Amino acid sequence: MNELRFTGLIAEREVIRYTPAGLPIVNAVLQHSSQQVEAGIARQTEFEIAAVAAGEISGRFSAAPLGGAYEFSGFLARKSRNSKSLVFHIIDFRAA
């Protein structure tokens, strides 16, 4: 299973673009900050992750305010076939 869910902010977002096949895509950077408990000890967690919204969700994602807090769900995949970098593919999101 490859499923990731977290609450985060839209920190950066590019303008909507289209693949040669006509699929709309929006690239972005999402930020997360929270406190988690690990082995009984509170731990502050923060990260930034590259993200992409493709298809019909890209229009809604493109219109969402920058800096807005959302609950994101999606999956991780390599940026490209030969890359070791991961990108979060947004399947759905809603206001947090």
Beta strands, then each sheet from edge to edge (+ up, - down):
strand 1: 4-13
strand 2: 17-18
strand 3: 24-38
strand 4: 41-54
strand 5: 69-78
strand 6: 86-95
sheet 1: 2+ 3- 1+ 5- 6+ 4+
end
